[in-house]
Each structure stands twice: as C-alpha cells, then as structure tokens.
Amino acid sequence: MGPSRVGGVLALLTLLPSVGALMVTGDLRSFRVSIAGSPGTYELRVNGHPFYVRGVSFTVNEAQEDPQEVLSPARLHTHFRRIRELGANTIRRYGISDDLPAILTAAERAGLMVMVGAWLDHDVDYLHDQRRLDVYRRQVGDAVRRFRNHPAVLMWVLGNETWGLLKREFPDPKELWPRRQAFYRFVNELAAEVKALDPHRPVMVVDEHIPDRVEAYPSIHLGIEASLEMFRQAVPNVDVLGINSYFQEDISVLDRLVRRARITRPYLVAEFGPPGYWPPRWTVDRFNEPVEPTDFQKVLDYAANWTHHIAPYRGWNLGGNAFVWKDKHEGSFTWFGLTDSRDRLKPAFWALREAWTSRPQPRDRPLVTRVTVNKHMMLPEESFVVRTFLLPSLDPTRYRYTYLVAPVSMTYVVQQFTTDLTQVSLQAPGIPGLYRLYVYATARGHDWVSTGSVTFAVHERR
C-alpha cells in the first residue's frame, strides 16, 4: 500500500493526537508545515513532527446536486469524531466555501488537519481568458490571507483534475495541449503568490490518473505520464503533486510511473477508492450504464489501495486520501462513501479503519455481495422480483432491507419501502426509462448499512 512497513507507519501515527495539541497551543508565528528529505525519504512535517497523511474527502455542501446539511458545531463534531475513529488525521476540502471557517475550527478541536482547496474550473481557456484567471488570483489570495494563521491548515491545494479534464472542453489535441501548458503556467504563478503570502505551508496541485494515450491519437501522449513530465518542467513552485487514482491497473503502477518521471518532489494519492463509474475504464451493462461495484468489492478496494499501493511507498509519497466521507450523487446514490446520506457506517468504513488502526471489523456488520432482478426489461407497472445476497456467514434475518427505485439520472425517487425480506416483488415505474434499484441493508440496533444496486429498463407498450 508489506505488513511490517504498514505496522511501523501505524505505530508512529498513534502519536499524532499529542502533535495536534502542540499545534493548537503553540505560537502561531512559529507554525510550520514543511517537506524534508529527498526521493525515497520525503517526509511531511508539522512543527517538526513527522506527519503521514491518512485523509478523507469531506465534501459536504460542496456540490449542489448532493444532499445539503447545516454544518453546525454539533454536526461537525459528530462527523470529525467519527473520522478520527476511522484513524484519519486529515480531511480534504475542494473549494473556499462559507462553511470553511467553521470546518477549520471544528477540525482543530478534533485534532484533524485540513487540505484547503481552491477550485479551478476545467471549462476555462487558461491560454486566453485572463479575466477568469484574475478572479482566481483574487479568490485564492483572499483565502490565504484569511486562513494562513489557522493551525488546522495543512496545505493549499490548487484545483482538482483540471489539467486532465480540460480535454472535455478542448477535445482536439492541437487545441488541448497549449491550454494544458497554459494551465500549469498559471498554477506555477499562483503557487508563487500563495507561498509569498504563506511561506510556512506547502502547495499541491491535483491531477487525475488517466490513460496516457487515446485511440484516436496513438502517437500523442495525453495522460498521466504527460502530466508528470509537464509538472516536472513547468511547475517548480508547487511542492507536491496530488494524483487521484482508482483503478487497480492504475494505482498499482502509480509509484513506478512517478519514479520514472523523476519529478524530484513527493506525490500524494489525493483520492483513492473503488473503481470509478467513468467509461470506458469500467464495466457497463446491457444499457451502457456503469455497473456499480458490490460492497464486498468496495471493502477490498479501499483497504488494498492503502495497504498495497500507498503505505509501502512512504518516502516517495506523503500519504493518501480516501474518497469520500458521505454518499455523493456520482455514478449512483451509493457508489462512493464511507457513510451514507443518513450517517450510517458502510462496510468500507470498517475495512479502512482496520487498515489504518489494525482494529478488526465487526463480524455482524451487514455486507451485501449481490443484488439481482429477474427481469431487466419490463413494461410500465409490470411486477418483478428482487433478491439481495449477503456475505454467507451472516444471518439475513438479523437485518432490515430498504428498497429504493430512482432514474439513473438520480433526479428523484420513484418508490421506497422497508421490509425484513431479502426477496420481494416490486412494481415497475409507470414511466418508460432507465432506472436503478438500490438496496440498503441495515443492522438492528446499530447505525450500520450496506448497499447494492442494479439497473433495469421500462419500455413503452407496443
């Protein structure tokens, strides 16, 4: 992410609560986050103490399409207490939101550090749109001035996957390449401005781990290796390269790619989790909809990514950040998330906690391994049968099952009900379209949940 190396990491990190206390009570003028060492021995230090990032993306209220909540001090205390229980020491935010002051205060009290992000849109022409770039400069400068003395700020993060996602706006490589060069030039200038305002914290830029070539242009490098090369040459003012990496075939070779690129700076796995929903990298069903991994697969992926592909390369990387704390409307209602929209702990929470703290997972937590329907094509209001399968060692009668149907667009919920049965008969929606059926298996007496989903289609009568 063997075992001995991870064990040493965990033993060291048990000291971090006391480090957090030093940061809170010390003289803020002497507060410093620094990077020491050289390739293979890189180390993030907080006030001189080693700090290996075990992070979680805390994206509550950052996307309008996701469920919103009032982040009161009590709610933040609950979230951050459980994130600490998970074994995390850091949270990641993606933009400068109105909630940020409260989040920083609550994180400081909980002993968590914060990677503070500044959002840089991917639909901007970084080569020509100076007006937008000036807006970003003002926004970032104002945020750094406002929060540079807050002891919960671990580092400043400029953008998220912007370099990679520019391909959506500029699909022709002849137009894309100069925009990507311009973006990294802008990031380099912005990083210098940030460090002039706050010389005591590192700056990171985050890119996505994407294939290095596209079929239409086999001779042109467009992906992660090209990003690494451009980062090495064009962004000397940035201290850390963050890379979001999900698929096993990608994250398993990430460290090798970074070393080969000789960027002479550390990297951080800025997002990791189960395989993503973005074709063509993931399996699609008969309707060309992405097949959501089972909770059983998610458990394996969250833990394996850390133990096999992140932690063993400490010294080259500065840690990793799990995506994401609460369910988001990405891919499905339930694709990502260590907790669900009602704050119930999902199996991935326990798996990652075991990887980070060595505490065993509860044996009786629900774990859905498969959800099936007896029909994938049906008429409006036609009956069909759903079956939910749990880990064989679990007694299915000990759990409750909520069945929910929604369009694959996640725009609304068609029906929802709860039962004690793992097999039920449902009625198809009356409006033709593509739908996803969700199952939420909950443990009686616990705020534990496991989920699964499957797609089906309703077609018009002929």
Summary of the structure (lengths in Angstrom):
residues: 462
radius of gyration: 22.7
end to end distance: 54.4
largest distance: 75.3
contacts: 1540
relative contact order: 0.11
helix: 34%
strand: 26%
